Amino acid sequence: MIMRNTVMRLAAILCLLYLSSPIVAATEYTVPRPFGRVGIVSLLGTTFHGVHQGILVFGNAVYTAEVPAWEIDQDTAVFLTNTLVADGYSASVLKIAPTSADEFYVKKWVPAPNYGRLRQLAADQGYNTLIVVARSSDVHNRLIEPGFGLYALIKAVFPYASIDMQIEDVKTGKRLAYEFNGSTDAYPDKSLTWKDKFDSYSDQERERIRSGIENLVHKELLQILANKHIIRSDQKP
């Protein structure tokens, strides 16, 4: 009887403690902060791709142009850094200069970043986790070149960014997360028309293309981070 009374009193105390505790609403944002110092690098490069897909294969066209002044990698890395810092992470841009983005790709059938080399740089700079944004093939449309540019389907024109993001543990090399995202918005930019040469676009049109690419990259990065529960779902576009 004494044991039973003790158990009943204990149960009553636990019940009171539970009822008096503040109720915390369930949230999708349950990711801890195990990443430590996060180094971020973008390897999208400086090459713009113009890709036109016609009704028939004879209507297809592809060209490239170098746009180093756009600083797509700088914009991408800074945006990703600021997004993570705003969400409580310790993050900054990994220093790779004077090496170009192209020099960090391993040349094989499908070029991929040299993650080992990047991890070594990250270790030398005191990072625990490495995030790499890289060019990626579009699995849904093989005509679209990895990276960024302008994609035209007959007369509909879209700024595009075909990218992926990989997160690795600097010390062990373990891949913590990976996702491909791309590569165009659902709706074309009606202010743009397809032109067979990049030089044919006016400065104003080029600025619109650059801005469209940057905005798309930002949107894709937020989508990836939210999908992987690395940032709060309310930051998802």
Backbone bond lengths (Angstrom), bond angles and torsions (degrees), N, CA, C in turn:
res aa  C-N    CA-C-N  psi(-1)  N-CA   C-N-CA  omega(-1)  CA-C   N-CA-C  phi
1 M - - - 1.466 - - 1.527 110.70 -
2 I 1.366 116.46 -41.30 1.466 120.45 179.59 1.524 110.14 -62.49
3 M 1.337 115.59 -44.36 1.469 120.15 179.48 1.516 110.44 -61.55
4 R 1.329 117.03 -41.07 1.472 120.77 -178.60 1.515 110.29 -64.76
5 N 1.341 117.34 -43.03 1.466 121.01 179.94 1.527 110.09 -63.68
6 T 1.341 116.75 -39.64 1.479 120.76 179.82 1.523 110.80 -62.92
7 V 1.332 115.87 -44.60 1.464 120.53 179.28 1.509 111.17 -62.54
8 M 1.344 116.33 -41.45 1.463 120.08 -179.29 1.521 111.05 -65.93
9 R 1.375 117.19 -39.32 1.465 120.47 178.62 1.531 110.46 -65.82
10 L 1.344 115.48 -40.95 1.462 120.13 179.20 1.529 110.64 -62.80
11 A 1.331 116.42 -41.81 1.467 120.77 179.35 1.519 110.72 -63.75
12 A 1.329 116.08 -38.85 1.466 120.47 179.75 1.523 110.89 -65.97
13 I 1.359 116.64 -40.61 1.469 120.90 179.00 1.525 110.60 -63.27
14 L 1.350 115.48 -45.19 1.461 119.74 179.65 1.518 111.43 -62.54
15 C 1.317 116.15 -38.53 1.461 120.50 178.92 1.518 111.09 -63.76
16 L 1.354 116.80 -42.44 1.461 121.39 179.02 1.524 110.92 -64.69
17 L 1.342 115.39 -41.31 1.465 119.29 178.66 1.515 110.95 -62.18
18 Y 1.323 116.65 -39.55 1.465 120.70 -179.73 1.517 111.13 -65.99
19 L 1.338 114.97 -44.81 1.461 119.70 -177.97 1.520 112.11 -67.93
20 S 1.336 116.50 -30.92 1.464 119.74 -177.66 1.519 112.27 -85.17
21 S 1.341 117.90 -10.47 1.458 120.89 -179.61 1.524 110.15 -76.18
22 P 1.327 118.53 145.16 1.463 120.53 177.50 1.513 110.52 -65.26
23 I 1.336 115.52 140.78 1.455 120.87 -179.54 1.514 108.39 -87.67
24 V 1.332 116.57 123.42 1.458 122.11 179.99 1.526 108.27 -101.31
25 A 1.307 116.87 122.42 1.458 120.76 -179.45 1.526 110.19 -66.31
26 A 1.314 115.47 140.81 1.463 119.83 177.28 1.524 109.00 -65.98
27 T 1.312 116.00 141.77 1.453 120.03 -178.77 1.507 109.90 -138.51
28 E 1.326 115.85 151.73 1.452 121.23 177.89 1.524 110.52 -72.63
29 Y 1.331 116.52 -18.59 1.462 121.21 -175.12 1.515 109.52 -85.92
30 T 1.324 117.67 86.65 1.459 122.10 -175.30 1.522 112.33 -121.19
31 V 1.339 117.09 10.83 1.459 120.07 -177.44 1.525 110.55 -75.71
32 P 1.321 118.14 128.40 1.466 120.50 175.57 1.520 110.16 -74.57
33 R 1.298 117.36 -175.82 1.459 121.76 -179.77 1.529 109.61 -114.37
34 P 1.330 117.95 66.73 1.462 120.04 -177.63 1.513 113.36 -87.66
35 F 1.331 117.62 -0.52 1.453 120.35 -169.14 1.523 114.40 -77.37
36 G 1.325 118.64 -18.42 1.460 119.87 -176.43 1.520 110.41 64.44
37 R 1.333 116.64 -140.02 1.468 120.62 177.28 1.526 108.90 -79.86
38 V 1.327 115.86 127.75 1.454 121.78 -175.55 1.526 109.85 -107.77
39 G 1.332 115.89 124.23 1.454 121.53 174.88 1.518 109.66 -100.98
40 I 1.328 116.94 132.98 1.463 121.38 -174.44 1.521 110.13 -120.48
41 V 1.327 116.09 133.69 1.460 120.04 177.85 1.525 109.09 -139.88
42 S 1.325 115.94 139.94 1.458 122.07 175.14 1.519 108.53 -112.91
43 L 1.337 115.46 132.78 1.464 121.81 -178.07 1.530 111.02 -123.12
44 L 1.327 116.51 40.96 1.461 119.85 -179.99 1.533 111.45 -76.97
45 G 1.327 116.12 -23.17 1.451 119.85 175.15 1.520 113.70 85.00
46 T 1.333 115.13 -163.46 1.463 121.46 -174.31 1.528 112.83 -122.94
47 T 1.333 116.99 9.45 1.461 120.08 -176.00 1.529 111.43 -95.61
48 F 1.322 115.56 121.70 1.462 122.89 175.19 1.521 108.31 -89.88
49 H 1.336 116.03 136.24 1.465 121.46 179.21 1.520 110.17 -114.98
50 G 1.316 115.97 125.66 1.456 121.10 170.83 1.519 108.58 -100.97
51 V 1.337 116.80 122.01 1.470 121.36 -175.86 1.525 109.07 -128.82
52 H 1.324 116.06 119.80 1.460 121.11 177.62 1.515 109.83 -115.89
53 Q 1.326 115.63 128.06 1.464 121.36 178.11 1.522 108.14 -112.86
54 G 1.338 115.27 116.00 1.453 120.11 -179.35 1.516 112.49 -90.63
55 I 1.322 115.27 -177.86 1.466 120.28 177.63 1.524 109.53 -64.65
56 L 1.341 115.95 -41.97 1.454 122.22 175.63 1.521 109.20 -113.77
57 V 1.317 116.29 164.30 1.462 120.96 -177.41 1.525 111.19 -60.26
58 F 1.342 116.76 -27.29 1.461 119.71 -179.93 1.528 112.02 -68.22
59 G 1.324 116.03 -17.47 1.459 120.11 179.23 1.514 113.38 -89.49
60 N 1.346 117.21 -0.42 1.460 120.53 179.77 1.526 110.83 -76.54
61 A 1.329 115.91 147.17 1.466 120.90 178.54 1.522 109.17 -152.68
62 V 1.330 114.97 145.32 1.469 120.45 180.00 1.526 108.78 -140.26
63 Y 1.330 116.74 138.61 1.461 120.59 172.09 1.527 108.86 -147.84
64 T 1.313 116.21 165.37 1.467 120.83 178.53 1.527 109.70 -130.58
65 A 1.320 114.82 160.42 1.468 122.05 175.40 1.520 107.78 -151.75
66 E 1.307 116.41 145.30 1.464 120.47 178.30 1.533 109.84 -89.95
67 V 1.344 115.41 129.61 1.472 120.49 -177.39 1.539 110.25 -130.77
68 P 1.322 119.06 56.76 1.473 120.50 -178.06 1.524 113.03 -60.54
69 A 1.332 117.46 -29.17 1.467 120.47 -178.74 1.530 112.13 -66.68
70 W 1.318 117.30 -18.55 1.465 119.67 179.09 1.523 111.56 -71.08
71 E 1.322 117.86 -26.50 1.475 122.70 178.72 1.533 112.06 51.47
72 I 1.319 115.15 49.89 1.463 120.73 -179.11 1.529 111.19 -60.90
73 D 1.333 117.12 -40.21 1.469 119.75 -179.30 1.518 111.69 -65.71
74 Q 1.307 117.03 -41.38 1.462 120.52 179.04 1.525 110.07 -62.79
75 D 1.329 116.35 -46.62 1.464 120.26 179.39 1.524 111.03 -61.01
76 T 1.335 116.53 -43.17 1.462 121.00 -178.40 1.526 111.45 -63.86
77 A 1.325 116.53 -47.82 1.469 120.51 -177.51 1.527 111.41 -66.09
78 V 1.324 117.07 -40.94 1.472 120.66 -179.86 1.527 110.43 -67.31
79 F 1.339 116.89 -42.02 1.468 119.78 178.49 1.527 110.90 -60.95
80 L 1.324 116.62 -45.90 1.461 120.74 -178.95 1.524 110.66 -65.53
81 T 1.325 116.77 -40.25 1.463 121.05 177.97 1.517 110.85 -61.66
82 N 1.317 116.53 -49.46 1.465 120.56 -178.71 1.524 111.74 -62.73
83 T 1.335 116.34 -37.05 1.468 120.54 178.93 1.527 110.99 -63.32
84 L 1.333 116.96 -44.77 1.460 120.57 -178.74 1.533 111.75 -70.77
85 V 1.329 116.60 -40.79 1.474 120.21 178.49 1.528 110.09 -61.12
86 A 1.323 116.67 -42.01 1.467 120.83 179.03 1.517 111.76 -63.73
87 D 1.326 116.69 -20.94 1.461 120.87 -179.34 1.526 112.45 -101.32
88 G 1.330 116.86 10.48 1.458 120.04 172.23 1.504 116.70 102.09
89 Y 1.326 117.83 1.76 1.460 120.31 179.56 1.530 111.39 -86.61
90 S 1.325 115.72 156.82 1.457 121.91 171.34 1.525 106.46 -96.54
91 A 1.334 116.57 102.48 1.465 120.33 -172.73 1.519 110.74 -138.68
92 S 1.319 115.61 148.54 1.463 121.82 174.59 1.528 108.34 -156.87
93 V 1.327 115.74 169.15 1.458 121.31 -175.14 1.528 110.28 -80.45
94 L 1.329 116.19 129.42 1.460 121.77 175.78 1.527 109.58 -68.81
95 K 1.322 117.24 132.94 1.465 121.56 -179.39 1.536 109.31 -86.04
96 I 1.342 115.46 120.68 1.466 119.54 178.66 1.532 111.88 -122.54
97 A 1.334 117.72 -9.13 1.474 121.14 -179.12 1.524 109.42 -61.02
98 P 1.336 118.09 147.23 1.474 127.21 6.54 1.521 114.08 -90.03
99 T 1.331 118.21 11.56 1.456 120.75 -179.36 1.524 110.19 -71.10
100 S 1.330 117.18 137.19 1.461 120.94 179.49 1.517 110.40 -82.87
101 A 1.332 115.76 162.74 1.461 120.68 179.53 1.521 111.19 -59.33
102 D 1.329 117.49 -40.92 1.465 120.94 -176.89 1.525 112.32 -60.62
103 E 1.321 117.40 -30.11 1.460 121.17 -177.52 1.522 113.22 -72.79
104 F 1.340 116.86 -10.85 1.459 120.22 180.00 1.528 112.41 -94.96
105 Y 1.325 116.94 5.46 1.460 120.03 178.41 1.522 110.49 -96.34
106 V 1.321 115.60 136.23 1.451 121.86 174.38 1.519 106.99 -82.33
107 K 1.310 116.63 125.93 1.466 120.35 -175.62 1.523 109.54 -83.18
108 K 1.319 114.40 106.19 1.454 121.71 174.76 1.526 107.38 -145.79
109 W 1.334 117.00 -170.11 1.467 119.40 -174.42 1.525 111.51 -53.93
110 V 1.310 116.38 -46.31 1.469 121.35 172.17 1.521 106.55 -116.21
111 P 1.342 118.57 101.29 1.466 120.84 -177.94 1.525 111.78 -54.66
112 A 1.323 115.75 136.39 1.461 121.65 -179.45 1.525 108.93 -137.54
113 P 1.318 117.92 153.79 1.463 120.03 179.23 1.528 111.86 -60.98
114 N 1.310 115.77 147.93 1.455 122.18 174.24 1.528 107.24 -83.70
115 Y 1.323 115.26 86.15 1.464 120.13 -174.43 1.525 111.79 -64.67
116 G 1.315 117.61 -33.36 1.461 120.07 178.48 1.515 111.78 -61.50
117 R 1.307 116.46 -44.24 1.464 121.36 178.25 1.522 111.20 -64.96
118 L 1.326 116.02 -40.85 1.465 120.27 179.48 1.531 111.06 -67.42
119 R 1.325 116.96 -38.84 1.465 120.20 178.01 1.526 110.80 -63.36
120 Q 1.331 116.90 -37.63 1.455 119.73 178.82 1.524 110.61 -63.93
121 L 1.329 116.61 -42.76 1.463 120.05 175.88 1.525 110.50 -61.22
122 A 1.329 115.85 -42.31 1.462 120.10 179.97 1.528 111.42 -63.63
123 A 1.332 116.28 -40.75 1.466 120.38 178.13 1.527 110.59 -64.21
124 D 1.335 116.05 -42.33 1.465 120.38 179.98 1.527 111.74 -62.99
125 Q 1.328 116.03 -27.84 1.460 120.16 -178.72 1.535 112.84 -97.80
126 G 1.331 116.33 8.48 1.459 120.86 171.61 1.510 115.99 83.48
127 Y 1.332 117.82 22.81 1.469 120.35 179.68 1.527 110.73 -92.00
128 N 1.332 114.51 151.86 1.462 121.29 175.79 1.523 112.42 -99.54
129 T 1.323 115.06 -30.17 1.464 121.06 -176.99 1.518 109.34 -131.97
130 L 1.330 115.66 143.46 1.463 121.56 -179.05 1.523 109.45 -119.40
131 I 1.336 116.19 131.66 1.461 121.51 173.62 1.525 108.10 -117.42
132 V 1.326 115.61 124.64 1.469 121.54 -177.71 1.525 109.51 -119.29
133 V 1.326 116.07 123.86 1.463 121.85 172.07 1.525 106.56 -101.48
134 A 1.324 116.67 123.79 1.459 120.11 -172.39 1.522 111.74 -134.62
135 R 1.324 114.80 165.35 1.459 120.99 173.51 1.522 109.24 -69.43
136 S 1.332 115.45 144.38 1.461 118.86 -179.07 1.516 109.90 -145.79
137 S 1.319 116.08 146.98 1.465 120.77 175.14 1.520 110.06 -70.13
138 D 1.318 116.36 143.27 1.460 121.85 175.76 1.522 108.13 -83.37
139 V 1.316 116.05 113.37 1.467 119.78 -176.21 1.521 111.77 -68.70
140 H 1.337 117.23 -16.89 1.459 120.71 -177.71 1.527 112.76 -93.90
141 N 1.331 116.70 -19.00 1.462 120.13 -177.59 1.523 108.74 -148.62
142 R 1.315 116.56 102.73 1.459 121.36 -175.33 1.532 112.57 -71.92
143 L 1.340 117.56 -13.40 1.462 119.31 177.66 1.526 111.71 -71.55
144 I 1.315 116.27 -28.65 1.463 120.60 -178.09 1.521 109.68 -73.06
145 E 1.309 115.40 124.63 1.466 120.89 -178.95 1.535 110.63 -76.75
146 P 1.335 117.97 143.66 1.472 120.02 174.93 1.524 110.74 -56.89
147 G 1.309 116.04 139.68 1.457 120.32 179.74 1.517 111.43 113.67
148 F 1.325 116.59 -129.73 1.467 119.90 -175.39 1.514 110.79 -143.17
149 G 1.329 115.68 163.13 1.452 119.77 178.78 1.505 111.85 162.71
150 L 1.329 114.50 -145.03 1.459 122.41 -178.22 1.520 107.89 -127.27
151 Y 1.337 115.74 128.82 1.463 120.92 179.31 1.524 108.58 -116.79
152 A 1.318 116.12 128.28 1.464 121.11 179.29 1.514 109.72 -119.22
153 L 1.308 116.53 125.94 1.458 122.74 174.36 1.523 106.54 -108.08
154 I 1.312 115.74 100.85 1.471 123.85 -172.27 1.538 107.44 58.67
155 K 1.346 119.17 -102.41 1.466 119.87 -178.99 1.530 113.02 -107.60
156 A 1.310 117.90 -8.28 1.470 121.27 179.07 1.525 109.42 -82.60
157 V 1.327 117.22 128.28 1.462 122.08 -173.96 1.534 109.74 -118.72
158 F 1.352 115.45 130.59 1.459 121.75 -177.53 1.532 110.03 -129.59
159 P 1.336 119.70 127.93 1.468 118.99 162.01 1.534 107.67 -62.32
160 Y 1.334 117.41 143.18 1.464 118.19 -178.49 1.522 111.40 -137.41
161 A 1.328 114.57 158.15 1.461 122.83 174.29 1.517 107.31 -146.38
162 S 1.332 116.10 113.16 1.460 121.37 179.85 1.524 107.51 -105.10
163 I 1.329 116.40 99.76 1.461 120.79 -169.32 1.527 111.01 -134.56
164 D 1.329 115.00 164.08 1.459 120.44 167.74 1.522 108.93 -137.32
165 M 1.318 115.26 166.95 1.463 120.85 179.27 1.516 109.21 -134.27
166 Q 1.325 116.34 130.90 1.461 121.47 178.54 1.519 109.20 -125.41
167 I 1.341 115.55 137.57 1.459 122.41 178.37 1.523 108.10 -116.66
168 E 1.338 116.45 127.03 1.458 121.00 -177.23 1.522 111.51 -129.63
169 D 1.328 114.88 148.57 1.460 121.16 171.27 1.525 107.35 -77.47
170 V 1.317 116.88 124.16 1.466 120.89 -173.87 1.525 111.62 -64.26
171 K 1.307 117.68 -40.39 1.466 121.06 -175.19 1.526 112.45 -73.40
172 T 1.332 116.78 -45.58 1.464 120.01 -173.17 1.527 113.33 -96.73
173 G 1.332 116.85 -19.07 1.457 120.11 -175.77 1.515 113.15 78.56
174 K 1.324 117.12 5.37 1.464 120.74 -179.19 1.521 110.03 -67.86
175 R 1.330 115.63 133.97 1.460 119.85 175.93 1.522 109.24 -79.67
176 L 1.327 115.69 119.16 1.456 121.13 -176.75 1.518 112.33 -90.75
177 A 1.326 116.94 -29.14 1.465 120.85 179.59 1.517 109.08 -164.14
178 Y 1.322 115.04 152.22 1.460 120.92 176.20 1.522 108.51 -154.27
179 E 1.332 115.40 141.11 1.462 118.76 173.28 1.525 110.02 -159.45
180 F 1.330 114.79 140.13 1.460 122.11 171.88 1.516 108.51 -94.51
181 N 1.315 116.66 143.29 1.460 119.76 174.13 1.512 108.67 -146.22
182 G 1.266 116.67 138.63 1.464 120.67 177.40 1.512 109.65 159.63
183 S 1.309 115.11 178.02 1.453 119.43 3.20 1.523 112.29 -134.04
184 T 1.363 119.23 -4.98 1.460 120.83 176.63 1.521 109.34 -131.91
185 D 1.325 115.20 163.62 1.453 119.58 170.75 1.523 109.70 -71.27
186 A 1.309 115.75 167.54 1.461 119.88 -178.85 1.523 112.34 -70.98
187 Y 1.325 116.15 -26.17 1.452 119.68 -175.83 1.526 110.52 -120.43
188 P 1.332 117.23 143.03 1.472 120.26 -179.50 1.524 111.46 -72.76
189 D 1.333 114.95 162.80 1.456 121.29 172.94 1.524 107.05 -88.41
190 K 1.324 116.44 104.85 1.456 120.97 -173.52 1.527 113.05 -71.00
191 S 1.324 116.53 -10.93 1.461 119.29 179.23 1.532 111.40 -83.16
192 L 1.335 116.50 -8.88 1.463 120.77 -177.30 1.528 111.41 -109.91
193 T 1.309 115.62 145.49 1.455 121.84 172.94 1.525 108.92 -122.22
194 W 1.319 116.03 158.07 1.459 120.00 178.84 1.522 110.04 -75.48
195 K 1.322 115.67 134.52 1.459 121.62 174.95 1.524 108.56 -130.88
196 D 1.304 116.07 142.18 1.466 121.41 -171.96 1.517 113.83 -73.14
197 K 1.330 117.73 -11.86 1.458 121.54 178.14 1.517 109.25 -136.16
198 F 1.319 115.35 141.17 1.468 119.60 177.77 1.528 110.39 -62.48
199 D 1.336 116.55 -35.48 1.462 120.65 -178.81 1.525 112.26 -65.02
200 S 1.327 117.25 -16.54 1.461 120.52 -179.31 1.527 112.44 -75.87
201 Y 1.326 116.66 -15.65 1.469 119.76 178.56 1.531 109.81 -80.88
202 S 1.312 116.01 140.50 1.462 121.06 177.38 1.521 109.49 -72.51
203 D 1.328 116.65 167.22 1.472 120.69 177.40 1.514 110.54 -59.14
204 Q 1.330 117.27 -39.39 1.460 121.14 179.76 1.526 110.81 -65.47
205 E 1.327 116.92 -41.25 1.460 120.45 178.76 1.524 110.90 -67.19
206 R 1.319 116.64 -39.99 1.469 119.77 178.19 1.525 111.20 -62.68
207 E 1.315 116.12 -39.58 1.461 120.08 178.92 1.524 110.32 -64.81
208 R 1.322 116.59 -37.67 1.463 119.82 178.46 1.530 110.46 -66.85
209 I 1.329 116.33 -39.73 1.463 120.59 177.91 1.532 110.15 -63.86
210 R 1.337 115.99 -47.32 1.471 120.33 179.28 1.526 111.02 -58.32
211 S 1.335 116.26 -46.82 1.458 120.62 -179.58 1.526 111.07 -63.12
212 G 1.339 116.27 -39.44 1.466 119.74 178.89 1.516 111.84 -64.08
213 I 1.329 116.70 -39.03 1.469 120.66 178.22 1.523 110.64 -66.24
214 E 1.322 117.06 -46.56 1.467 120.54 179.68 1.529 111.17 -59.42
215 N 1.327 116.11 -46.33 1.466 119.49 -179.33 1.520 111.34 -62.18
216 L 1.336 116.01 -37.68 1.461 119.79 179.43 1.523 110.94 -68.26
217 V 1.328 117.90 -41.65 1.461 121.56 177.00 1.524 110.16 -60.20
218 H 1.329 116.82 -45.27 1.467 120.58 178.81 1.532 110.42 -58.54
219 K 1.315 115.24 -46.45 1.467 120.37 -178.91 1.525 111.14 -61.45
220 E 1.333 116.74 -42.86 1.461 120.55 -179.09 1.526 111.36 -66.41
221 L 1.330 117.15 -39.33 1.463 120.50 179.32 1.528 111.07 -64.83
222 L 1.322 116.63 -43.76 1.459 119.83 177.72 1.527 110.90 -61.66
223 Q 1.329 116.01 -38.46 1.464 120.47 178.79 1.527 110.42 -62.27
224 I 1.330 116.32 -46.00 1.462 120.44 -179.76 1.522 110.91 -62.86
225 L 1.331 116.76 -48.35 1.467 120.75 -178.11 1.524 111.76 -60.69
226 A 1.335 116.07 -40.13 1.464 119.50 179.40 1.525 110.97 -71.08
227 N 1.322 116.82 -40.38 1.469 120.28 179.28 1.522 111.50 -60.84
228 K 1.336 116.28 -35.28 1.461 121.18 -178.98 1.531 112.14 -89.82
229 H 1.320 116.68 6.58 1.468 122.63 179.58 1.532 111.69 57.88
230 I 1.331 116.54 35.05 1.458 120.68 178.24 1.520 109.79 -90.05
231 I 1.330 116.83 -27.18 1.465 121.30 172.56 1.521 107.54 -124.81
232 R 1.317 116.21 167.31 1.448 121.59 179.66 1.532 110.17 -63.34
233 S 1.303 115.69 146.00 1.467 119.70 -178.12 1.513 111.41 -65.76
234 D 1.348 118.50 -22.28 1.466 118.73 -179.30 1.523 112.18 -75.74
235 Q 1.338 117.96 -6.51 1.445 120.88 173.19 1.515 112.26 -90.19
236 K 1.331 115.27 -6.04 1.458 120.14 -179.25 1.519 109.43 -68.77
237 P 1.352 117.54 137.06 1.461 119.72 -177.65 1.515 111.59 -66.87
